Amino acid sequence: MKQILYWMVVTVLTVTVQAQKKSANNWKPEAVVGVNLSQFSFSNWATGGEDKLSWNFVGEGKLNYTKDKLSFSNYIKLDYGRSKVGDGLSKTIQNDLLFNNNVSYKSGWLFEYYAGLNLITQIAPGYEYTSTEPVQVTAFFDPADVTESAGLIYNNSKIIKSQLGFGFHQVFSKKFTKTAKPPRNSKLEKTKYETGIESITSVNLELYKHILWTSYLRLFSSFDRLETWDVRWDNTLTASVNSWLNVNFTLLVVYNKAVTTKTQVKEALQLGVSYKLL
């Protein structure tokens, strides 16, 4: 699986570069990279305090193609960051890889037909820091959340894009199985298969001049548990100071009952530097 993901990412990046060179084609590439920083430093501070430095790297790429009634869209996002407080350990605070690929066909009415693939995994090893020593709980493609789906997509707006379809969901893992504990005397599932319904909605909205809200909401539920939905809601609010300096507020909400019955929430407010490659 690692080899498959590796060549998939390499292919997307290679095609993006080639699409830029061959502007006569209908490929439209976009690529943005950025670094967000948060830092505190104290020297002889009477009321106490600890130095803190946190950073995260974000890379986003899009590659879209449209000709006649056929469209291809590719989206990849990499987010990795670390934080260090005082003389403590350097800890991983961001560690996500998201890839979404769609092919759609215009039907002549409001919705188009689509088939797509969605992948969520980690870039690097992930750790829990609840004990004296960090405990590794994830690795690259371990686990990996993959969904293939087909259905209807609304793609007629520059602000919102939404799709709904039947999904085939797999969770691949080797050492770090992210599924709920099984009954006694049974083994943890290394590969999990489900069929159900998947919905993905993305928003790219300028709330005010130089203030942009981007949102990615994915929902999935298998046919045998339609009362419970897996949720991943990723939000970024960006206020641009100039063409390269901005302030970012990010909020990620995740609910997956197979992993934990609690809703997971992660938020950050950071100063960032970004550069548009394409």
KAPE-V235780 format. One line per field, one symbol per residue. psi: psi as a letter, one per 20 degrees, with the letter a starting at -180 (. if undefined). burial: + if it has 9 or more other C-alpha atoms within 8 Angstrom, else -. A space follows every 50 residues. Layout:
psi->???
burial->???
//
This chain:
psi->hghggghggggghghgghhhhmihrjpnqqppqqppqppqpqokohjrqq qppqqqppppqqoqpppdipqpppppppoprrqppcjaqpqphpmqpppp pqpqppiiahqrqqprppppaqhrqqqpkiahpqppirrpknrpoppprq cqpokjqigqpqqprpqopqoprfhnpmqqprrqjrqqphpppqqbpqpp pqpnpohrpjoppqqoppqpprhjliippppoooqpopopgaiiprpppq pppppohhgqiqppppqqoqpqpqpog.
burial->-----------+---+--++------++++++++++++---+-------+ ++++++++++++++++---++++++++++++++++------+-+++++++ +++++++---+++++++++++++-+++++----+-+++++++++++++++ +++++----++++++++++++++--++------------+-+--++++++ ++++-+---+++++++++++++------+++++++++++++--+++++++ +++++++--+--+------+++++----
//
